[in-house]
């Protein structure tokens, strides 16, 4: 009977803490880097993964679980090609400037 009272007490304490928001169960999160174009993920045979970020042209190791990143670019997002018009001279004008007399 005493064991049942102790168990009921601890169940009430944990339920009260969860309602107040003090205790949150640990949720296994995957890092945001696994779906980013700027990341390099190297996996070993034992299941460990080493992650490096190449944003800005420099490889930097990432040693923690990332949940938000300002440089994130998802690999599932289609890349938009940019076409610049109006800045290229026509070929005859370019050759006319360097014509040798």
C-alpha positions as CSV (number, residue, x, y, z in Angstrom):
1,X,0.0,0.0,0.0
2,X,2.9,2.4,0.8
3,X,4.5,1.7,-2.6
4,X,1.2,2.5,-4.4
5,X,1.0,5.8,-2.5
6,X,4.6,6.7,-3.4
7,X,4.1,5.9,-7.0
8,X,0.9,7.9,-7.1
9,X,2.7,10.8,-5.5
10,X,5.5,10.9,-8.0
11,X,3.0,10.5,-10.9
12,X,1.2,13.6,-9.7
13,X,4.5,15.5,-9.2
14,X,5.6,14.7,-12.8
15,X,2.2,15.5,-14.2
16,X,2.2,18.9,-12.4
17,X,5.6,19.7,-13.7
18,X,4.6,18.9,-17.2
19,X,1.5,21.1,-17.0
20,X,3.5,24.0,-15.7
21,X,6.1,23.6,-18.4
22,X,9.1,23.0,-16.2
23,X,9.8,19.5,-17.3
24,X,9.8,18.7,-21.0
25,X,10.7,15.2,-22.2
26,X,13.8,15.0,-24.3
27,X,13.0,14.7,-28.0
28,X,15.7,13.4,-30.3
29,X,16.2,16.1,-32.9
30,X,18.1,15.8,-36.2
31,X,20.3,18.6,-37.1
32,X,19.1,21.1,-39.8
33,X,22.4,20.6,-41.5
34,X,21.4,17.2,-42.9
35,X,19.1,18.8,-45.4
36,X,21.2,21.9,-46.2
37,X,23.1,22.5,-49.4
38,X,26.0,24.2,-47.6
39,X,26.8,21.2,-45.4
40,X,29.2,18.4,-45.8
41,X,28.2,15.3,-43.9
42,X,30.7,12.5,-43.4
43,X,29.3,9.2,-41.8
44,X,31.4,6.5,-40.3
45,X,30.9,2.8,-40.0
46,X,29.8,3.1,-36.3
47,X,27.0,5.5,-37.2
48,X,28.7,8.6,-36.1
49,X,28.5,11.6,-38.4
50,X,30.9,14.6,-38.8
51,X,29.3,17.7,-40.2
52,X,31.0,20.7,-41.7
53,X,29.5,23.9,-43.0
54,X,30.9,25.6,-46.1
55,X,28.8,28.7,-46.1
56,X,31.1,31.6,-47.1
57,X,33.6,29.4,-48.8
58,X,35.3,28.2,-45.6
59,X,34.8,24.7,-44.2
60,X,33.9,25.0,-40.5
61,X,33.1,22.0,-38.2
62,X,29.6,22.0,-36.6
63,X,29.9,20.5,-33.2
64,X,26.2,20.9,-32.0
65,X,22.7,20.2,-33.1
66,X,21.5,23.1,-35.3
67,X,17.8,24.0,-35.2
68,X,17.9,27.4,-36.9
69,X,20.4,28.8,-39.3
70,X,20.4,32.1,-41.3
71,X,22.5,30.5,-44.1
72,X,20.2,27.5,-44.5
73,X,19.3,26.6,-48.1
74,X,17.3,23.4,-48.3
75,X,18.4,20.8,-50.8
76,X,14.8,20.1,-51.9
77,X,14.3,23.8,-52.9
78,X,14.7,24.2,-56.7
79,X,17.6,26.6,-57.6
80,X,16.5,29.6,-59.7
81,X,18.9,30.6,-62.4
82,X,19.5,34.3,-62.8
83,X,19.7,35.7,-66.3
84,X,21.2,39.2,-66.6
85,X,20.3,41.1,-69.7
86,X,21.4,44.5,-71.0
87,X,25.1,44.5,-69.8
88,X,26.8,42.8,-72.7
89,X,28.0,44.7,-75.7
90,X,27.5,43.4,-79.2
91,X,30.6,41.8,-80.7
92,X,31.1,44.3,-83.5
93,X,31.3,47.2,-81.0
94,X,34.0,45.4,-79.0
95,X,36.2,44.6,-82.0
96,X,35.8,48.2,-83.4
97,X,37.4,49.6,-80.2
98,X,40.6,47.5,-80.5
99,X,41.0,47.8,-84.3
100,X,44.6,48.2,-85.4
101,X,45.1,50.8,-88.1
